[in-house]
Amino acid sequence: MLDVIKKWGLTCVGTYRSHPAYSSAPNLLDVRAQRQAADEARQAAAAAGAAIASLPPCVCAVVAPYDPNMRSESRAARAAVMHFS
């Protein structure tokens, strides 16, 4: 996927995690994965000669496709998204 992003001239600024059966609040695994992604982005930038200060933020989006605590007026379930960096 990162090759496609580069080919299109885009920059990946984060990761996506899914919590299919529980809250979208980040857990320890989410924080670890986000930290690893940020570290890899910094290493790649340094290898390419870019300054760390010039890097875009690294964001993690955690999506809960079904959160029973969130219901619309029609009682249909909605997804919850939480992001952090």
Order of alpha helices (4+ residues) and beta strands (2+ residues): alpha-beta-alpha-beta-beta
